[in-house]
């Protein structure tokens, strides 16, 4: 028994040593970057492009040491973990935090009618600029990239979704901001990290997932889902890459400027990779024989109306947290109505 305890202690020490920051050469800042995804995931490919960029522009004064596959960071506590220094920089998902982040989670449902990633990011920045609570919810971290994404569809294991009536009775994993609208249509909504969805569909724990077609390839959903419904679900942007304030403040002003100037580089890389993944995911769905299910425009319009109605209700519920939810919602709708959110702010 004593030998096994010694082995366990030795293993723990080796793990801690592996995750500890490497000794930095003189004049070089080594930054630990943490992601829950593998290095081959589309998000990670964008991260790698950013890493190469900042290392090159800094002339080697910034070096980024990546930790992939959730070695340092989780999906549902990422902001808290980053605040406490488990990594220097991380992929964060504030909209999936188990508690708090009320505005961050709710605002992700205010983007009805937005179809491009650039416009998603622009609408977010307009709301952030107008309402200090966006920054308050991200206290403790310095945001380095806002991320939008492809519009989600509905992937199901057994039952194809051709209209809203087909949603009734399904148990679907969906982002938390979509829970009210899907529940109003008879869906049993489950929220869980995306990394757990493959197993949940395979075991029949859920009937499917609300996700973009890129997940067919990146998360291998073609192996567990047979139908891809082209119902389009609006989605929003959110802070997705950040650095702990402690580490940020420890950097010299010129290195902070390099990271600030690299924000659009990271956001452009993310947009490029998720678009490429969407194309690849749709191609794989067809090649693997998944049924691609069209949705009647009238049914899409019904869904869009339900989405906007629920978004307003959710916005008003933010008042119990002292947040100006309806004002934030109205700001988003005004910007979107102008038709060119990228230029609106």
Secondary structure as the mmCIF struct_conf table of DSSP 4:
data_model
#
loop_
_struct_conf.conf_type_id
_struct_conf.id
_struct_conf.beg_label_comp_id
_struct_conf.beg_label_asym_id
_struct_conf.beg_label_seq_id
_struct_conf.end_label_comp_id
_struct_conf.end_label_asym_id
_struct_conf.end_label_seq_id
HELX_RH_AL_P HELX_RH_AL_P1 UNK A 2 UNK A 19
BEND BEND1 UNK A 20 UNK A 20
HELX_LH_PP_P HELX_LH_PP_P1 UNK A 21 UNK A 25
TURN_TY1_P TURN_TY1_P1 UNK A 26 UNK A 27
STRN STRN1 UNK A 29 UNK A 34
BEND BEND2 UNK A 36 UNK A 37
TURN_TY1_P TURN_TY1_P2 UNK A 39 UNK A 40
BEND BEND3 UNK A 41 UNK A 41
HELX_RH_AL_P HELX_RH_AL_P2 UNK A 42 UNK A 57
TURN_TY1_P TURN_TY1_P3 UNK A 58 UNK A 60
BEND BEND4 UNK A 61 UNK A 61
STRN STRN2 UNK A 62 UNK A 67
TURN_TY1_P TURN_TY1_P4 UNK A 69 UNK A 70
BEND BEND5 UNK A 71 UNK A 72
BEND BEND6 UNK A 75 UNK A 77
HELX_RH_AL_P HELX_RH_AL_P3 UNK A 78 UNK A 83
TURN_TY1_P TURN_TY1_P5 UNK A 84 UNK A 85
BEND BEND7 UNK A 86 UNK A 86
BEND BEND8 UNK A 88 UNK A 88
STRN STRN3 UNK A 89 UNK A 91
HELX_RH_3T_P HELX_RH_3T_P1 UNK A 94 UNK A 96
BEND BEND9 UNK A 98 UNK A 99
HELX_RH_AL_P HELX_RH_AL_P4 UNK A 102 UNK A 107
TURN_TY1_P TURN_TY1_P6 UNK A 108 UNK A 109
TURN_TY1_P TURN_TY1_P7 UNK A 112 UNK A 113
BEND BEND10 UNK A 116 UNK A 116
HELX_RH_AL_P HELX_RH_AL_P5 UNK A 117 UNK A 130
TURN_TY1_P TURN_TY1_P8 UNK A 132 UNK A 132
HELX_RH_AL_P HELX_RH_AL_P6 UNK A 133 UNK A 137
TURN_TY1_P TURN_TY1_P9 UNK A 138 UNK A 140
STRN STRN4 UNK A 141 UNK A 147
HELX_LH_PP_P HELX_LH_PP_P2 UNK A 150 UNK A 151
STRN STRN5 UNK A 152 UNK A 156
BEND BEND11 UNK A 157 UNK A 158
BEND BEND12 UNK A 163 UNK A 163
HELX_RH_3T_P HELX_RH_3T_P2 UNK A 164 UNK A 167
TURN_TY1_P TURN_TY1_P10 UNK A 168 UNK A 169
STRN STRN6 UNK A 171 UNK A 173
HELX_RH_3T_P HELX_RH_3T_P3 UNK A 176 UNK A 178
HELX_RH_AL_P HELX_RH_AL_P7 UNK A 179 UNK A 184
TURN_TY1_P TURN_TY1_P11 UNK A 185 UNK A 186
STRN STRN7 UNK A 188 UNK A 190
HELX_RH_3T_P HELX_RH_3T_P4 UNK A 194 UNK A 196
HELX_RH_AL_P HELX_RH_AL_P8 UNK A 197 UNK A 202
TURN_TY1_P TURN_TY1_P12 UNK A 203 UNK A 204
BEND BEND13 UNK A 205 UNK A 207
STRN STRN8 UNK A 208 UNK A 211
TURN_TY1_P TURN_TY1_P13 UNK A 213 UNK A 213
HELX_RH_AL_P HELX_RH_AL_P9 UNK A 214 UNK A 218
TURN_TY1_P TURN_TY1_P14 UNK A 219 UNK A 219
HELX_RH_3T_P HELX_RH_3T_P5 UNK A 221 UNK A 223
TURN_TY1_P TURN_TY1_P15 UNK A 224 UNK A 224
STRN STRN9 UNK A 227 UNK A 233
STRN STRN10 UNK A 238 UNK A 244
HELX_RH_AL_P HELX_RH_AL_P10 UNK A 245 UNK A 250
BEND BEND14 UNK A 251 UNK A 251
HELX_RH_AL_P HELX_RH_AL_P11 UNK A 253 UNK A 261
TURN_TY1_P TURN_TY1_P16 UNK A 262 UNK A 262
HELX_RH_AL_P HELX_RH_AL_P12 UNK A 263 UNK A 287
TURN_TY1_P TURN_TY1_P17 UNK A 288 UNK A 289
STRN STRN11 UNK A 291 UNK A 293
HELX_RH_AL_P HELX_RH_AL_P13 UNK A 297 UNK A 317
HELX_RH_3T_P HELX_RH_3T_P6 UNK A 318 UNK A 321
TURN_TY1_P TURN_TY1_P18 UNK A 322 UNK A 322
HELX_RH_AL_P HELX_RH_AL_P14 UNK A 325 UNK A 337
TURN_TY1_P TURN_TY1_P19 UNK A 338 UNK A 338
BEND BEND15 UNK A 339 UNK A 339
HELX_RH_AL_P HELX_RH_AL_P15 UNK A 341 UNK A 344
#
